[in-house]
């Protein structure tokens, strides 16, 4: 059952009438014009534009905008995504089928890229005021301290071990 706060997609029949998807390239194309008055869209054109708010591809259908990766999910599986769709490589525009997977919010956040303000180059590893390297990781809305280390490489190793143990396939260090 889909989350109540997630907009339902058009029917599978409507999506398959409007679009054709290439799972190898990740490109969604218009099969037909979405509306007779659509002057700029021709069959075969790539569907979607980069959305301003989040940077994912979006496409308008009957004046409602949907994320392209969610449309692809429904076209490939036959069902609306239950929650979120994660891009394995973190690339918001890479909609190849092998790059998409179902995720809840927590798992999707584990797979985020390194924050721009990160100075160590590794998620969850920071230097504490000239003392030591602190390694920590989040799990189930809790921050887990993995320890303080004199050596940066030891802190990184502790963080990576915890990622594999706690985040599994959704682990991402950088």
ABEGO torsion letter per residue (X at the ends): XBBAABBBBBBAAAAAAABBBBAAAGBBBBABBABAABAABBBGBBBEBBBAAAGBBBBBBGGBBBBAAAAAAAAAAGBBBABBBBBAAGBAABABAAABBBBBAAAAAAABBBBAABAAGBBGBBBBGGABBBBBBBBGGBBBBAEBBABAAAAAAAAAAAAAAAAEAABBAX
